[in-house]
Amino acid sequence: MNVDITVLVGIVGTLTGIYCGLWKAKKDQEKEAKEDASKDTTVTVTLEYISKGVDEIRIDNKVRDKQYLNFAERLVAVEKSAASAHHRLDGIEKKEGI
């Protein structure tokens, strides 16, 4: 009978160990899933932030492009005006004999 109690205690201990091991593995798996979800959320939020920044840069570039075109048009007008002024000065120099 003494051996039966020892065997029974051993079996109960083994079963308890198996149960605790499986329970711990399940908890670890749940914890890991939560951590992965948290990391995925962080990455998603960061990517959205970067995407918004890129969109703002694109908008800024479009505005800058419009300004550049405006400056280019104004420069062409100034160059034409300068050429016209040079022609007038050349005409005045010819009249004055300079």
Distance bins in CASP14 RR format, pairs under 12 A and 6 or more apart:
PFRMAT RR
TARGET T0000
AUTHOR 0000-0000-0000
RMODE 2
METHOD distances of the structure
MODEL  1
1 7 0 0 0 0 0 1 0 0 0 0 0
1 8 0 0 0 0 0 1 0 0 0 0 0
2 8 0 0 0 0 0 1 0 0 0 0 0
2 9 0 0 0 0 0 1 0 0 0 0 0
3 9 0 0 0 0 0 1 0 0 0 0 0
3 10 0 0 0 0 0 1 0 0 0 0 0
4 10 0 0 0 0 0 1 0 0 0 0 0
4 11 0 0 0 0 0 1 0 0 0 0 0
5 11 0 0 0 0 0 1 0 0 0 0 0
5 12 0 0 0 0 0 1 0 0 0 0 0
6 12 0 0 0 0 0 1 0 0 0 0 0
6 13 0 0 0 0 0 1 0 0 0 0 0
7 13 0 0 0 0 0 1 0 0 0 0 0
7 14 0 0 0 0 0 1 0 0 0 0 0
8 14 0 0 0 0 0 1 0 0 0 0 0
8 15 0 0 0 0 0 1 0 0 0 0 0
9 15 0 0 0 0 0 1 0 0 0 0 0
9 16 0 0 0 0 0 1 0 0 0 0 0
10 16 0 0 0 0 1 0 0 0 0 0 0
10 17 0 0 0 0 0 1 0 0 0 0 0
10 18 0 0 0 0 0 1 0 0 0 0 0
11 17 0 0 0 0 0 1 0 0 0 0 0
11 18 0 0 0 0 0 1 0 0 0 0 0
12 18 0 0 0 0 0 1 0 0 0 0 0
12 19 0 0 0 0 0 1 0 0 0 0 0
13 19 0 0 0 0 1 0 0 0 0 0 0
13 20 0 0 0 0 1 0 0 0 0 0 0
14 20 0 0 0 0 0 1 0 0 0 0 0
14 21 0 0 0 0 0 1 0 0 0 0 0
15 21 0 0 0 0 0 1 0 0 0 0 0
15 22 0 0 0 0 0 1 0 0 0 0 0
16 22 0 0 0 0 0 1 0 0 0 0 0
16 23 0 0 0 0 0 1 0 0 0 0 0
17 23 0 0 0 0 1 0 0 0 0 0 0
17 24 0 0 0 0 1 0 0 0 0 0 0
17 25 0 0 0 0 0 1 0 0 0 0 0
18 24 0 0 0 0 0 1 0 0 0 0 0
18 25 0 0 0 0 0 1 0 0 0 0 0
19 25 0 0 0 0 0 1 0 0 0 0 0
19 26 0 0 0 0 0 1 0 0 0 0 0
20 26 0 0 0 0 0 1 0 0 0 0 0
20 27 0 0 0 0 0 1 0 0 0 0 0
21 27 0 0 0 0 1 0 0 0 0 0 0
21 28 0 0 0 0 1 0 0 0 0 0 0
21 29 0 0 0 0 0 1 0 0 0 0 0
22 28 0 0 0 0 0 1 0 0 0 0 0
22 29 0 0 0 0 0 1 0 0 0 0 0
23 29 0 0 0 0 0 1 0 0 0 0 0
23 30 0 0 0 0 0 1 0 0 0 0 0
24 30 0 0 0 0 0 1 0 0 0 0 0
24 31 0 0 0 0 0 1 0 0 0 0 0
25 31 0 0 0 0 0 1 0 0 0 0 0
25 32 0 0 0 0 0 1 0 0 0 0 0
26 32 0 0 0 0 0 1 0 0 0 0 0
26 33 0 0 0 0 0 1 0 0 0 0 0
27 33 0 0 0 0 0 1 0 0 0 0 0
27 34 0 0 0 0 0 1 0 0 0 0 0
28 34 0 0 0 0 0 1 0 0 0 0 0
28 35 0 0 0 0 0 1 0 0 0 0 0
29 35 0 0 0 0 0 1 0 0 0 0 0
29 36 0 0 0 0 0 1 0 0 0 0 0
30 36 0 0 0 0 0 1 0 0 0 0 0
30 37 0 0 0 0 0 1 0 0 0 0 0
31 37 0 0 0 0 0 1 0 0 0 0 0
31 38 0 0 0 0 0 1 0 0 0 0 0
32 38 0 0 0 0 0 1 0 0 0 0 0
32 39 0 0 0 0 0 1 0 0 0 0 0
33 39 0 0 0 0 0 1 0 0 0 0 0
33 40 0 0 0 0 0 1 0 0 0 0 0
34 40 0 0 0 0 0 1 0 0 0 0 0
34 41 0 0 0 0 0 1 0 0 0 0 0
35 41 0 0 0 0 0 1 0 0 0 0 0
35 42 0 0 0 0 0 1 0 0 0 0 0
36 42 0 0 0 0 0 1 0 0 0 0 0
36 43 0 0 0 0 0 1 0 0 0 0 0
37 43 0 0 0 0 0 1 0 0 0 0 0
37 44 0 0 0 0 0 1 0 0 0 0 0
38 44 0 0 0 0 0 1 0 0 0 0 0
38 45 0 0 0 0 0 1 0 0 0 0 0
39 45 0 0 0 0 0 1 0 0 0 0 0
39 46 0 0 0 0 0 1 0 0 0 0 0
40 46 0 0 0 0 0 1 0 0 0 0 0
40 47 0 0 0 0 0 1 0 0 0 0 0
41 47 0 0 0 0 0 1 0 0 0 0 0
41 48 0 0 0 0 0 1 0 0 0 0 0
42 48 0 0 0 0 0 1 0 0 0 0 0
42 49 0 0 0 0 0 1 0 0 0 0 0
43 49 0 0 0 0 0 1 0 0 0 0 0
43 50 0 0 0 0 0 1 0 0 0 0 0
44 50 0 0 0 0 0 1 0 0 0 0 0
44 51 0 0 0 0 0 1 0 0 0 0 0
45 51 0 0 0 0 0 1 0 0 0 0 0
45 52 0 0 0 0 0 1 0 0 0 0 0
46 52 0 0 0 0 0 1 0 0 0 0 0
46 53 0 0 0 0 0 1 0 0 0 0 0
47 53 0 0 0 0 0 1 0 0 0 0 0
47 54 0 0 0 0 0 1 0 0 0 0 0
48 54 0 0 0 0 0 1 0 0 0 0 0
48 55 0 0 0 0 0 1 0 0 0 0 0
49 55 0 0 0 0 0 1 0 0 0 0 0
49 56 0 0 0 0 0 1 0 0 0 0 0
50 56 0 0 0 0 0 1 0 0 0 0 0
50 57 0 0 0 0 0 1 0 0 0 0 0
51 57 0 0 0 0 0 1 0 0 0 0 0
51 58 0 0 0 0 0 1 0 0 0 0 0
52 58 0 0 0 0 0 1 0 0 0 0 0
52 59 0 0 0 0 0 1 0 0 0 0 0
53 59 0 0 0 0 1 0 0 0 0 0 0
53 60 0 0 0 0 1 0 0 0 0 0 0
53 61 0 0 0 0 0 1 0 0 0 0 0
54 60 0 0 0 0 0 1 0 0 0 0 0
54 61 0 0 0 0 0 1 0 0 0 0 0
55 61 0 0 0 0 0 1 0 0 0 0 0
55 62 0 0 0 0 0 1 0 0 0 0 0
56 62 0 0 0 0 0 1 0 0 0 0 0
56 63 0 0 0 0 0 1 0 0 0 0 0
57 63 0 0 0 0 0 1 0 0 0 0 0
57 64 0 0 0 0 0 1 0 0 0 0 0
58 64 0 0 0 0 0 1 0 0 0 0 0
58 65 0 0 0 0 0 1 0 0 0 0 0
59 65 0 0 0 0 0 1 0 0 0 0 0
59 66 0 0 0 0 0 1 0 0 0 0 0
60 66 0 0 0 0 0 1 0 0 0 0 0
60 67 0 0 0 0 0 1 0 0 0 0 0
61 67 0 0 0 0 0 1 0 0 0 0 0
61 68 0 0 0 0 0 1 0 0 0 0 0
62 68 0 0 0 0 0 1 0 0 0 0 0
62 69 0 0 0 0 0 1 0 0 0 0 0
63 69 0 0 0 0 0 1 0 0 0 0 0
63 70 0 0 0 0 0 1 0 0 0 0 0
64 70 0 0 0 0 0 1 0 0 0 0 0
64 71 0 0 0 0 0 1 0 0 0 0 0
65 71 0 0 0 0 0 1 0 0 0 0 0
65 72 0 0 0 0 0 1 0 0 0 0 0
66 72 0 0 0 0 0 1 0 0 0 0 0
66 73 0 0 0 0 0 1 0 0 0 0 0
67 73 0 0 0 0 0 1 0 0 0 0 0
67 74 0 0 0 0 0 1 0 0 0 0 0
68 74 0 0 0 0 0 1 0 0 0 0 0
68 75 0 0 0 0 0 1 0 0 0 0 0
69 75 0 0 0 0 0 1 0 0 0 0 0
69 76 0 0 0 0 0 1 0 0 0 0 0
70 76 0 0 0 0 0 1 0 0 0 0 0
70 77 0 0 0 0 0 1 0 0 0 0 0
71 77 0 0 0 0 0 1 0 0 0 0 0
71 78 0 0 0 0 0 1 0 0 0 0 0
72 78 0 0 0 0 0 1 0 0 0 0 0
72 79 0 0 0 0 0 1 0 0 0 0 0
73 79 0 0 0 0 0 1 0 0 0 0 0
73 80 0 0 0 0 0 1 0 0 0 0 0
74 80 0 0 0 0 0 1 0 0 0 0 0
74 81 0 0 0 0 0 1 0 0 0 0 0
75 81 0 0 0 0 0 1 0 0 0 0 0
75 82 0 0 0 0 0 1 0 0 0 0 0
76 82 0 0 0 0 0 1 0 0 0 0 0
76 83 0 0 0 0 0 1 0 0 0 0 0
77 83 0 0 0 0 0 1 0 0 0 0 0
77 84 0 0 0 0 0 1 0 0 0 0 0
78 84 0 0 0 0 0 1 0 0 0 0 0
78 85 0 0 0 0 0 1 0 0 0 0 0
79 85 0 0 0 0 0 1 0 0 0 0 0
79 86 0 0 0 0 0 1 0 0 0 0 0
80 86 0 0 0 0 0 1 0 0 0 0 0
80 87 0 0 0 0 0 1 0 0 0 0 0
81 87 0 0 0 0 0 1 0 0 0 0 0
81 88 0 0 0 0 0 1 0 0 0 0 0
82 88 0 0 0 0 0 1 0 0 0 0 0
82 89 0 0 0 0 0 1 0 0 0 0 0
83 89 0 0 0 0 0 1 0 0 0 0 0
83 90 0 0 0 0 0 1 0 0 0 0 0
84 90 0 0 0 0 0 1 0 0 0 0 0
84 91 0 0 0 0 0 1 0 0 0 0 0
85 91 0 0 0 0 0 1 0 0 0 0 0
85 92 0 0 0 0 0 1 0 0 0 0 0
86 92 0 0 0 0 0 1 0 0 0 0 0
86 93 0 0 0 0 0 1 0 0 0 0 0
87 93 0 0 0 0 0 1 0 0 0 0 0
87 94 0 0 0 0 0 1 0 0 0 0 0
88 94 0 0 0 0 0 1 0 0 0 0 0
88 95 0 0 0 0 0 1 0 0 0 0 0
89 95 0 0 0 0 0 1 0 0 0 0 0
89 96 0 0 0 0 0 1 0 0 0 0 0
89 98 0 0 0 0 1 0 0 0 0 0 0
90 96 0 0 0 0 0 1 0 0 0 0 0
90 97 0 0 0 0 0 1 0 0 0 0 0
90 98 0 0 0 0 0 1 0 0 0 0 0
91 97 0 0 0 0 1 0 0 0 0 0 0
91 98 0 0 0 0 1 0 0 0 0 0 0
92 98 0 0 0 0 1 0 0 0 0 0 0
END
